């Protein structure tokens, strides 16, 4: 279960975040300086002065970065369930902040994509990349994921619809709880990538999050992906479909979805993982031309 994270005033986020940025390039395992409020203030002033001194254009960019820092924290809070030691909450915030800075520097308003949407995609992608970099799954777990995926794809191809969780568990000769653990492992390891043959393929979560935000240089592929993704979502069972809509379109947290749906948070997580797994199967078949 994700740890409870207190809401932080935007001004405090701004001060804190500039300091956190300086830790981003440190290699894993290196000791990071403890950020006291005094340290944060000093580093904030120093970094802002050093980076944006006297340049109006960069000053405008700095203001935009500060304006969207709360978005970084919001996205981190939504993926914090994936967090495992030694990775920390602030590590993810740092990665997201770098994604935000790159989004501000690279954004081209002439391409017609709204900056808020563009930034969301870049921030979330940077955070997921950070999580992937720290992921480690034992060989036997990888084997179980591949076996489950292969069987699910075979059944889906034969019948045109995905097997139920109970049916898939029976075919694999494992318990349903064990199957859900496999789904969770797949989600944590790859975030259920669309194309298993491409190491850097986008995560299904990222694709769902950006479904309404076409990136100009990828419009054709994106529109095809959204079309197939929409079709695949319609084939989910009602509970899975509801989880996907509430989480990705209405951007509720797992805890909020549990309250709205009157089920436990662990059950929401199970349904979410199962839905992503089924969507991944459908989209991989599309990628393979099946």
C-alpha positions in Angstrom: 0.0 0.0 0.0 1.3 3.4 -0.9 2.5 5.5 2.0 0.4 8.5 2.9 1.8 11.6 1.5 0.9 15.0 2.9 -0.1 17.8 0.6 2.8 20.3 0.3 2.2 24.0 -0.5 3.3 25.0 -3.9 5.9 27.5 -2.7 7.5 24.9 -0.5 7.6 22.5 -3.5 9.3 25.1 -5.6 12.0 25.7 -3.0 12.5 22.1 -2.3 12.5 21.0 -5.9 15.3 23.1 -7.2 17.6 21.6 -4.5 16.4 18.1 -5.3 17.4 18.6 -8.9 21.1 18.7 -8.0 21.0 15.1 -6.7 19.6 13.7 -10.0 22.9 13.0 -11.7 24.4 11.1 -8.8 24.9 7.4 -9.4 22.9 4.8 -7.5 24.4 4.0 -4.2 26.1 7.3 -3.6 25.4 9.2 -0.5 23.0 12.1 -0.9 23.2 15.1 1.3 20.3 15.4 3.7 18.1 18.3 2.6 17.4 20.5 5.6 15.3 23.6 5.1 18.4 25.8 5.3 20.2 23.7 2.7 17.2 23.8 0.4 17.0 27.6 0.6 20.7 28.0 0.0 20.8 25.6 -2.9 17.6 27.0 -4.4 19.0 30.5 -4.5 22.4 29.3 -5.8 21.0 27.2 -8.5 18.5 29.8 -9.7 21.2 32.5 -9.7 23.7 30.3 -11.5 21.2 28.9 -14.1 18.9 31.8 -14.8 21.0 34.9 -14.0 20.1 37.9 -16.1 18.5 36.1 -19.0 14.9 37.0 -19.5 14.0 33.9 -21.7 15.5 31.5 -19.2 13.8 33.4 -16.3 10.5 32.8 -18.1 11.4 29.1 -18.3 12.2 29.0 -14.7 8.8 30.4 -13.8 7.2 27.8 -15.9 9.2 25.1 -14.2 8.1 26.3 -10.8 4.5 26.6 -11.9 4.4 22.9 -12.9 6.4 21.4 -10.1 3.2 20.4 -8.2 2.4 18.2 -11.3 5.6 16.3 -10.7 4.6 15.4 -7.1 1.1 14.5 -8.3 2.4 12.0 -10.8 4.9 10.5 -8.3 2.0 10.0 -5.8 0.2 8.0 -8.5 3.1 5.6 -9.1 4.5 5.4 -5.6 3.1 1.9 -5.2 5.9 0.7 -7.4 8.5 2.2 -5.0 11.0 -0.2 -3.5 14.3 0.4 -1.6 16.8 1.8 -2.2 14.8 4.1 -4.4 13.0 6.9 -2.5 10.1 9.2 -3.1 12.5 12.1 -3.7 14.4 10.1 -6.3 11.3 9.9 -8.3 10.6 13.6 -7.8 14.1 14.4 -9.0 13.6 12.3 -12.1 10.2 13.9 -12.8 11.7 17.3 -12.3 14.4 16.6 -15.0 11.6 15.5 -17.3 9.8 18.8 -16.6 12.9 20.8 -17.3 13.5 19.0 -20.6 9.8 19.5 -21.5 10.1 23.3 -20.9 13.3 23.5 -23.0 12.1 21.3 -25.9 8.5 22.4 -26.1 7.5 23.9 -29.5 4.1 25.7 -29.3 3.8 25.8 -33.1 3.2 22.0 -33.0 -0.2 22.7 -31.4 0.2 20.3 -28.4 -0.9 21.9 -25.2 2.1 22.4 -22.9 0.3 20.9 -19.8 -0.3 17.7 -21.7 3.1 17.6 -23.3 4.8 18.1 -19.9 2.6 15.4 -18.2 3.8 12.8 -20.7 7.4 13.8 -20.4 7.4 13.9 -16.6 5.6 10.6 -16.3 8.0 9.0 -18.8 11.0 10.2 -16.9 9.6 8.8 -13.6 8.8 5.4 -15.1 12.3 5.3 -16.7 13.8 5.8 -13.2 11.6 3.0 -11.8 12.6 0.7 -14.6 16.3 1.4 -14.0 16.0 0.1 -10.4 13.8 -2.9 -11.2 15.1 -6.4 -10.7 13.1 -9.6 -11.2 14.5 -13.1 -10.6 14.8 -15.5 -13.6 12.0 -17.7 -12.3 9.6 -14.8 -12.1 10.5 -13.7 -15.6 9.8 -17.3 -16.8 6.4 -17.2 -15.1 5.6 -13.9 -16.7 6.5 -15.1 -20.2 4.6 -18.3 -19.7 1.5 -16.5 -18.6 1.7 -13.9 -21.4 2.2 -16.6 -24.0 -0.8 -18.7 -22.9 -3.0 -15.6 -22.6 -2.1 -14.6 -26.1 -2.8 -18.1 -27.5 -6.2 -18.2 -25.9 -7.1 -14.7 -27.0 -6.0 -15.4 -30.6 -8.0 -18.6 -30.7 -11.2 -17.2 -29.3 -10.9 -13.4 -30.0 -11.4 -12.6 -26.3 -9.1 -12.7 -23.3 -9.5 -15.6 -20.8 -10.9 -14.8 -17.4 -8.4 -14.6 -14.5 -9.9 -17.8 -13.1 -9.6 -19.7 -16.4 -6.0 -18.5 -17.0 -5.0 -19.6 -13.4 -6.5 -23.0 -14.0 -4.7 -23.5 -17.3 -1.4 -22.5 -15.6 -2.2 -24.8 -12.6 -1.7 -22.0 -10.1 -4.0 -20.2 -7.7 -5.7 -16.9 -8.7 -3.7 -15.1 -6.0 -0.5 -16.4 -7.7 -1.8 -15.2 -11.0 -2.4 -11.7 -9.6 1.1 -11.7 -8.2 2.4 -12.6 -11.7 0.4 -9.6 -13.1 1.9 -7.4 -10.5 5.4 -8.6 -11.3 4.9 -7.9 -15.0 3.6 -4.5 -14.2 6.5 -3.7 -11.9 9.1 -5.0 -14.3 8.0 -3.6 -17.6 5.0 -1.6 -16.7 3.4 -3.9 -19.3 5.1 -2.6 -22.4 3.2 -2.7 -25.7 5.9 -4.5 -27.7 8.0 -7.1 -25.9 10.5 -7.2 -28.8 11.6 -3.6 -28.2 13.5 -2.9 -25.1 12.6 0.8 -25.1 8.9 0.4 -26.1 6.5 2.7 -24.4 4.7 1.4 -21.3 1.0 0.7 -21.6 0.4 3.0 -18.6 2.1 5.9 -20.5 0.0 5.2 -23.6 -3.2 5.2 -21.6 -2.2 8.4 -19.9 -1.4 10.1 -23.2 -4.4 8.7 -25.1 -6.0 12.1 -25.6 -2.7 13.9 -26.3 -1.2 13.4 -29.7 2.5 14.1 -30.0 3.0 15.9 -33.3 6.0 13.9 -34.5 4.2 10.6 -33.8 0.6 11.5 -34.8 0.0 8.6 -37.2 1.3 5.9 -35.0 -0.3 7.5 -32.0 -3.8 7.7 -33.6 -3.5 4.0 -34.6 -2.5 3.1 -31.1 -5.3 5.0 -29.5 -7.8 3.4 -31.8 -6.6 -0.1 -31.0 -6.3 0.7 -27.3 -9.9 2.0 -27.3 -11.1 -1.2 -28.9 -9.1 -3.3 -26.4 -10.6 -1.4 -23.4 -14.1 -2.1 -24.6 -13.4 -5.8 -24.4 -12.4 -5.7 -20.8 -14.9 -6.9 -18.2 -16.9 -4.1 -16.5 -14.8 -4.0 -13.3 -11.5 -3.8 -15.2 -12.9 -1.1 -17.6 -14.1 1.0 -14.6 -10.6 0.8 -13.0 -8.9 2.0 -16.2 -11.4 4.9 -16.7 -11.2 6.0 -13.1 -7.4 5.7 -12.9 -6.3 7.0 -16.3 -9.1 9.3 -17.5 -10.4 10.7 -14.2 -6.9 10.4 -12.6 -8.1 9.0 -9.2 -5.7 7.3 -6.9 -6.0 3.6 -6.0 -7.3 4.6 -2.6 -9.9 6.9 -4.1 -11.0 4.2 -6.6 -11.4 1.8 -3.7 -13.7 4.2 -1.9 -15.8 4.9 -5.0 -16.0 1.2 -6.0 -16.6 0.0 -2.4 -13.7 -2.5 -2.7 -10.4 -2.8 -1.0 -7.3 -1.0 -2.3 -5.4 -4.3 -2.8 -8.4 -5.5 -4.9 -8.2 -2.4 -7.0 -4.5 -3.0 -7.6 -5.3 -6.6 -8.7 -7.9 -5.5 -11.2 -5.7 -2.8 -12.5 -2.8 -5.2 -13.1 -5.1 -7.7 -14.7 -6.6 -5.1 -17.0 -3.1 -3.9 -18.1 -2.1 -7.4 -18.7 -5.1 -8.1 -21.0 -4.7 -4.8 -22.8 -1.0 -5.6 -23.3 -1.9 -8.9 -24.9 -4.3 -7.3 -27.4 -1.9 -4.5 -28.3 1.0 -6.9 -28.8 -1.1 -8.9 -31.2 -1.9 -5.8 -33.1 1.8 -4.9 -33.2 2.6 -8.4 -34.5 -0.1 -8.1 -37.2 -2.3 -10.9 -35.8 
